[in-house]
Amino acid sequence: MVDAATVLKKSAKQVSCNLDNEVAILDLDAACYFGLNEVGAFIWQLLEEPRSVQGICDSVVEEFSVDEATCRADIVRFLSSLQQAGLVEGQA
């Protein structure tokens, strides 16, 4: 379960590339592609290093026009879906 204290990073079982302001990700296990929009690409870049959900939310609120409560809810949902797809993994 992903919450504000959860620390995540990119999984080693994927490769990704930047396409203008977007990102394409290939899940190496499932051979499926995922596409991220500008905000998703910004979050994906932050996950280069392990980060807490709260830290990610703070960065997104600084960069984009969104209130913190909406941001946190959207990021938890987004990161949960990336985790379920095996694209990000939790840190101990």
VEXDOFI-633803 format. One record per residue: residue number from 1; y, z, x of N, C-alpha, C, O, CB in turn. Coordinates in pm, 1 decimal. Last residue first. Glycine has a CB too. Example, Ala and Ser with C-alpha at 12.3 -4.5 7.8 and 13.67 -1.06 7.14 Angstrom:
// VEXDOFI-633803
PAMI num      n_Y      n_Z      n_X     ca_Y     ca_Z     ca_X      c_Y      c_Z      c_X      o_Y      o_Z      o_X     cb_Y     cb_Z     cb_X
PAMI   2   -225.0    708.0   1285.0   -106.0    714.0   1367.0      3.0    787.0   1290.0    113.8    803.9   1340.9    -59.8    572.5   1408.4
PAMI   1   -569.0    780.0   1319.0   -450.0    780.0   1230.0   -330.0    780.0   1320.0   -331.9    846.5   1423.6   -447.3    904.6   1130.8
//
This chain:
// VEXDOFI-633803
PAMI num      n_Y      n_Z      n_X     ca_Y     ca_Z     ca_X      c_Y      c_Z      c_X      o_Y      o_Z      o_X     cb_Y     cb_Z     cb_X
PAMI  92    -25.5    180.7   1322.5    -61.4    323.4   1312.8     53.8    410.2   1358.1     42.7    532.8   1357.2   -186.7    354.4   1396.8
PAMI  91     89.7    -88.9   1125.4     83.0    -22.6   1255.5     51.0    124.6   1233.6     96.3    185.0   1136.4    216.5    -39.4   1334.6
PAMI  90    -43.1   -359.5    928.4     20.9   -229.9    946.4     -0.5   -176.0   1086.7    -95.1   -212.5   1156.4    -31.6   -130.9    844.5
PAMI  89     23.5   -710.5    942.7    -67.9   -597.3    949.9     10.2   -470.9    976.4    116.3   -473.8   1038.7   -174.4   -618.6   1058.5
PAMI  88     49.9  -1030.6    782.2    108.9   -915.6    850.1      7.9   -801.7    847.6    -81.0   -796.9    762.5    243.7   -872.8    783.2
PAMI  87   -129.0  -1206.5    671.7    -27.8  -1260.3    761.8     50.0  -1151.6    836.7    108.7  -1177.7    941.7     68.1  -1346.3    684.0
PAMI  86   -311.5  -1150.1    472.5   -352.7  -1131.1    610.8   -253.9  -1181.9    713.1   -289.3  -1199.3    829.7   -481.8  -1197.0    632.8
PAMI  85   -242.1  -1149.3    212.0   -282.2  -1279.9    266.3   -326.0  -1268.4    411.7   -372.9  -1366.5    469.4   -167.1  -1380.3    254.5
PAMI  84   -160.8   -888.4    189.6   -281.6   -929.5    117.7   -333.1  -1062.7    169.7   -453.9  -1086.5    171.5   -254.1   -939.1    -32.8
PAMI  83     78.8   -910.6    337.3    -30.6   -826.2    386.1   -162.5   -864.4    319.1   -265.5   -871.7    386.1      0.6   -677.3    360.8
PAMI  82    231.3  -1074.9    173.8    197.4  -1120.0    309.0     80.8  -1040.0    365.5     -5.8  -1095.0    433.5    319.0  -1108.2    401.7
PAMI  81    249.4   -905.0    -49.2    180.1  -1033.6    -63.5    143.6  -1090.9     73.4     36.4  -1149.5     88.6    267.8  -1134.1   -141.5
PAMI  80    394.9   -695.8     64.2    260.9   -669.2      8.2    182.4   -799.0     -4.8     63.0   -803.2     24.9    271.5   -599.2   -130.1
PAMI  79    632.9   -825.6    120.8    548.0   -782.0    231.3    406.9   -747.5    184.7    310.4   -768.1    258.3    610.1   -661.9    300.4
PAMI  78    724.0   -869.8   -148.2    704.9   -979.9    -53.7    609.0   -940.7     58.7    514.8  -1014.1     88.5    839.4  -1023.3      5.1
PAMI  77    744.0   -605.7   -250.2    659.7   -705.8   -316.9    624.6   -819.5   -220.4    508.8   -860.7   -212.1    731.2   -762.2   -442.4
PAMI  76    927.8   -497.1    -68.8    795.5   -435.3    -84.9    698.8   -535.2   -148.2    584.5   -547.5   -104.2    804.8   -306.4   -171.7
PAMI  75   1145.2   -668.6   -118.5   1080.0   -669.4     12.2    941.8   -606.0      5.0    847.9   -656.3     66.7   1165.9   -596.1    115.0
PAMI  74   1216.5   -603.2   -383.1   1175.6   -739.7   -349.1   1099.5   -744.2   -216.9   1000.2   -816.0   -204.9   1297.8   -831.3   -341.9
PAMI  73   1283.3   -329.8   -353.5   1177.6   -371.1   -446.3   1125.4   -509.9   -411.4   1004.4   -532.4   -410.2   1229.2   -369.1   -590.9
PAMI  72   1494.4   -349.0   -165.8   1373.1   -273.4   -134.2   1257.0   -317.0   -224.1   1145.7   -338.6   -176.2   1398.6   -121.9   -149.7
PAMI  71   1685.4   -505.4   -309.5   1630.6   -550.0   -181.8   1497.9   -480.2   -153.4   1399.4   -546.2   -120.3   1730.4   -523.3    -67.9
PAMI  70   1749.1   -339.9   -521.3   1686.7   -470.0   -547.2   1617.8   -520.8   -421.7   1506.1   -572.4   -427.0   1791.4   -572.5   -595.8
PAMI  69   1863.7   -127.3   -373.3   1749.7   -103.8   -462.6   1675.2   -233.8   -492.4   1552.2   -237.2   -489.0   1796.9    -39.1   -593.7
PAMI  68   2081.3   -247.2   -227.3   1966.4   -187.9   -158.4   1844.3   -169.8   -248.7   1732.0   -194.5   -204.9   2005.7    -54.6   -100.6
PAMI  67   2198.0   -573.7   -330.5   2206.0   -428.3   -329.7   2074.5   -370.3   -277.1   1970.3   -435.6   -281.7   2237.4   -374.0   -471.7
PAMI  66   2301.2   -850.8   -133.9   2202.0   -791.3   -222.8   2217.3   -640.1   -216.3   2245.9   -584.4   -110.4   2056.7   -835.1   -184.2
PAMI  65   2382.4  -1093.2     56.5   2451.5  -1025.5    -53.3   2349.8   -974.7   -155.6   2316.0  -1044.5   -251.2   2553.6  -1120.9   -120.8
PAMI  64   2257.4  -1039.6    390.6   2266.1  -1112.4    264.5   2335.5  -1027.5    158.3   2345.1   -905.4    170.6   2126.0  -1154.0    216.5
PAMI  63   2271.6   -865.7    613.4   2282.0  -1010.8    633.1   2310.3  -1087.8    504.1   2379.2  -1189.7    506.9   2154.8  -1062.7    694.8
PAMI  62   2243.4   -600.4    523.6   2354.0   -635.9    612.4   2380.5   -786.4    616.0   2495.5   -830.2    620.8   2325.2   -586.2    752.4
PAMI  61   2005.2   -623.1    380.6   2127.4   -585.0    308.3   2250.9   -619.1    391.6   2352.3   -662.1    336.6   2125.8   -433.6    274.1
PAMI  60   1832.7   -680.5    595.3   1854.3   -781.2    490.4   1981.7   -750.3    412.6   2058.6   -841.4    381.8   1733.3   -787.0    394.1
PAMI  59   1839.1   -438.9    739.9   1883.7   -564.2    803.1   1914.7   -670.7    699.0   2012.8   -743.8    712.9   1776.9   -616.3    900.3
PAMI  58   1729.7   -261.1    549.8   1864.6   -238.5    603.8   1920.9   -366.4    665.1   2037.9   -398.7    644.5   1862.5   -126.0    709.2
PAMI  57   1472.6   -373.5    522.6   1565.4   -373.6    408.8   1709.0   -353.4    456.7   1800.1   -421.3    409.3   1527.1   -263.4    307.3
PAMI  56   1368.2   -314.0    772.7   1382.2   -453.2    730.6   1483.3   -463.4    617.8   1569.1   -551.6    617.7   1246.5   -511.2    686.5
PAMI  55   1368.9    -35.6    758.0   1447.6   -103.8    860.9   1471.7   -249.7    826.9   1580.5   -302.9    848.9   1378.2    -93.6    994.9
PAMI  54   1187.0      0.9    546.4   1325.6     45.3    531.4   1415.5    -22.5    634.2   1527.1    -62.8    601.1   1335.0    198.0    545.4
PAMI  53    954.6    -95.5    663.2   1008.3   -165.4    546.5   1154.2   -126.5    527.5   1237.0   -211.8    495.8    925.7   -132.9    418.8
PAMI  52    972.2    -95.3   1021.1    948.0    -28.6    892.7   1008.3   -113.3    781.0   1100.6   -191.8    802.8   1008.5    115.9    891.6
PAMI  51    816.6   -316.9   1254.8    935.4   -264.4   1186.3    893.6   -196.0   1057.7    794.8   -232.6    994.1   1037.5   -377.2   1156.9
PAMI  50    706.9   -461.6   1557.2    676.8   -370.8   1445.3    805.0   -311.8   1387.3    891.0   -263.1   1460.7    582.6   -257.3   1491.4
PAMI  49    851.9   -787.6   1607.8    823.4   -652.6   1657.9    788.3   -564.9   1537.8    835.5   -591.2   1427.2    946.2   -593.1   1738.3
PAMI  48    863.6   -991.2   1430.7    818.8  -1023.7   1566.2    779.5   -893.8   1638.5    686.4   -891.5   1719.1    930.9  -1100.1   1645.3
PAMI  47    981.9   -941.1   1191.4    846.1   -890.3   1210.9    785.1   -930.4   1345.1    667.0   -905.5   1369.3    757.6   -939.0   1099.6
PAMI  46   1217.9  -1083.2   1187.4   1224.5   -940.0   1215.5   1086.6   -882.4   1248.4   1075.7   -786.3   1324.5   1284.7   -866.0   1096.3
PAMI  45   1119.7  -1331.6   1105.8   1171.7  -1317.1   1241.1   1178.2  -1169.6   1280.4   1147.3  -1134.6   1394.3   1310.8  -1381.9   1252.5
PAMI  44   1062.1  -1270.4    838.9    953.6  -1309.4    929.5    997.4  -1293.8   1075.1    919.5  -1247.6   1158.5    909.6  -1455.2    902.0
PAMI  43   1320.0  -1232.6    738.2   1227.7  -1119.1    743.5   1115.7  -1148.6    842.5   1078.1  -1061.9    921.4   1169.5  -1088.4    603.1
PAMI  42   1408.6  -1498.3    759.3   1481.5  -1391.2    827.1   1391.1  -1269.0    844.1   1386.3  -1209.3    951.6   1609.5  -1353.4    748.1
PAMI  41   1228.7  -1624.7    590.7   1229.2  -1660.4    732.6   1302.0  -1553.6    815.0   1261.5  -1522.7    927.1   1295.5  -1798.3    753.2
PAMI  40   1306.2  -1513.8    345.5   1171.9  -1488.8    397.0   1163.0  -1518.2    545.8   1097.0  -1445.0    619.6   1070.0  -1572.6    321.5
PAMI  39   1560.9  -1630.4    332.1   1547.9  -1485.2    338.4   1410.3  -1447.5    393.0   1399.4  -1358.8    477.7   1569.9  -1422.1    198.9
PAMI  38   1491.1  -1910.2    328.9   1581.8  -1854.1    429.1   1567.3  -1702.4    442.6   1562.1  -1651.3    554.5   1725.3  -1888.6    393.7
PAMI  37   1136.7  -1927.2    245.9   1275.4  -1969.7    234.4   1361.1  -1897.5    337.4   1307.3  -1829.9    425.1   1328.6  -1943.9     92.5
PAMI  36    822.0  -2019.7    376.2    918.4  -1913.8    349.1   1058.2  -1972.4    343.7   1094.6  -2056.5    425.8    910.2  -1803.0    455.9
PAMI  35    493.5  -2128.6    301.3    631.9  -2163.1    330.7    723.8  -2049.4    291.5    706.4  -1988.9    185.7    672.4  -2291.5    258.6
PAMI  34    169.7  -2148.7    436.4    263.4  -2074.9    352.9    402.9  -2116.6    396.0    427.6  -2137.7    514.8    243.0  -1919.0    364.9
PAMI  33   -151.1  -2303.5    445.9    -11.0  -2299.6    485.4     69.3  -2218.4    385.2     41.2  -2219.0    265.4     46.0  -2441.5    497.5
PAMI  32   -478.1  -2209.3    547.8   -380.6  -2229.3    440.5   -240.4  -2219.8    497.6   -213.5  -2138.6    586.2   -400.4  -2125.8    326.9
PAMI  31   -709.4  -2135.3    689.1   -654.3  -2269.7    704.7   -561.6  -2306.3    588.7   -565.2  -2418.2    537.7   -767.3  -2371.8    715.5
PAMI  30   -801.7  -1878.8    698.5   -819.7  -1950.9    572.5   -774.5  -2096.2    580.0   -798.6  -2172.8    486.7   -744.5  -1881.0    462.8
PAMI  29   -745.3  -1809.0    967.7   -876.5  -1780.8    907.5   -902.5  -1868.0    784.5  -1011.0  -1923.8    768.5   -886.3  -1632.7    868.9
PAMI  28   -480.4  -1882.5   1016.8   -586.6  -1943.0   1096.9   -725.8  -1919.0   1038.8   -815.4  -2000.9   1058.9   -581.0  -1889.6   1237.7
PAMI  27   -229.4  -1973.3    816.6   -330.3  -1868.0    825.4   -450.5  -1929.4    895.5   -515.7  -2018.2    840.6   -368.9  -1810.1    682.5
PAMI  26     73.7  -2088.0    919.4    -65.1  -2129.4    901.1   -153.9  -2007.9    920.9   -154.4  -1946.8   1027.7   -104.1  -2244.1    999.7
PAMI  25    397.2  -2114.4    788.0    296.9  -2027.5    849.5    159.3  -2083.5    818.7    131.3  -2122.1    705.2    309.8  -1880.6    798.6
PAMI  24    726.6  -2221.6    828.0    592.6  -2258.4    781.8    493.1  -2173.4    859.8    502.6  -2161.3    982.0    564.2  -2413.2    801.2
PAMI  23   1051.0  -2126.1    729.7    938.2  -2106.0    820.4    811.3  -2155.0    751.8    791.3  -2132.6    632.4    924.8  -1955.9    862.0
PAMI  22   1398.0  -2238.6    729.1   1273.6  -2196.9    666.0   1164.5  -2182.5    770.9   1182.3  -2221.4    886.3   1231.1  -2297.1    557.3
PAMI  21   1618.3  -2363.3    823.8   1632.3  -2222.6    785.2   1507.3  -2168.4    718.4   1511.5  -2061.8    657.0   1750.5  -2205.6    692.6
PAMI  20   1433.9  -2575.6   1019.5   1571.7  -2547.8    978.9   1584.0  -2399.4    947.1   1562.1  -2316.5   1035.4   1613.4  -2634.8    855.9
PAMI  19   1152.7  -2435.2   1055.5   1192.1  -2565.8   1003.9   1330.5  -2549.2    941.9   1342.5  -2512.8    824.9   1087.5  -2621.7    899.0
PAMI  18    954.6  -2264.8   1291.5   1080.2  -2272.7   1217.2   1106.2  -2416.8   1177.7   1084.4  -2509.0   1256.4   1198.2  -2216.9   1300.5
PAMI  17    609.5  -2176.3   1256.5    716.3  -2252.5   1320.9    837.8  -2255.3   1228.9    826.0  -2249.3   1106.5    669.5  -2397.1   1355.0
PAMI  16    313.9  -1982.5   1334.9    426.9  -2020.8   1250.0    525.9  -2103.7   1330.3    526.6  -2102.1   1453.3    496.5  -1896.0   1190.7
PAMI  15    -18.3  -1867.9   1292.1     82.4  -1934.0   1375.0    194.2  -1978.3   1282.5    171.0  -2008.1   1165.3     22.0  -2055.9   1455.1
PAMI  14   -237.9  -1584.9   1273.2   -150.9  -1685.6   1214.1    -69.3  -1751.5   1323.8    -53.8  -1697.7   1433.4    -58.4  -1623.3   1106.8
PAMI  13   -356.6  -1349.4   1356.1   -440.9  -1452.6   1295.3   -358.6  -1559.4   1224.0   -404.1  -1617.9   1125.7   -538.3  -1389.3   1197.3
PAMI  12   -199.8  -1145.1   1431.8   -236.6  -1238.9   1538.0   -316.9  -1355.7   1483.2   -343.0  -1451.7   1555.7   -316.3  -1167.5   1646.9
PAMI  11     62.5  -1073.3   1198.5    -78.6  -1073.0   1236.5   -101.2  -1173.0   1349.6    -30.1  -1272.9   1361.0   -168.9  -1106.7   1114.7
PAMI  10    373.4   -908.9   1248.9    298.4  -1032.2   1226.3    154.1  -1014.4   1271.7    127.4   -948.0   1371.9    364.2  -1150.7   1300.3
PAMI   9    389.9   -567.8   1129.1    422.6   -673.5   1224.8    339.9   -796.1   1188.7    247.7   -788.1   1107.6    395.3   -628.0   1373.1
PAMI   8    513.6   -264.6    974.6    434.8   -387.5    977.2    478.0   -476.5   1092.4    587.9   -462.6   1146.0    447.9   -462.8    844.6
PAMI   7    510.5     54.3    844.0    551.7    -25.6    959.9    456.1   -144.5    969.9    334.2   -127.8    973.1    551.0     60.3   1093.5
PAMI   6    629.0    224.2    557.4    525.8    139.8    616.7    583.3     58.7    732.1    691.4      1.1    720.4    464.8     46.5    510.8
PAMI   5    831.4    352.8    423.3    795.3    404.5    555.5    691.0    318.8    626.9    666.9    338.9    745.9    743.7    545.7    542.7
PAMI   4    849.0    223.4    175.5    964.0    218.5    267.0    929.0    263.3    408.5    990.5    216.7    504.4   1076.1    304.9    213.5
PAMI   3    517.1     75.9    139.4    632.4    151.5     89.3    740.3    151.7    197.0    724.1     86.2    299.9    592.0    298.1     50.1
PAMI   2    219.1    -82.2     54.3    343.3    -94.9    129.6    451.1    -11.0     61.3    474.3    -24.2    -58.8    387.3   -244.1    140.4
PAMI   1   -118.6      0.0     84.4      0.0      0.0      0.0    125.1      0.0     89.0    133.2     74.4    186.7     -0.3    123.0    -96.0
//
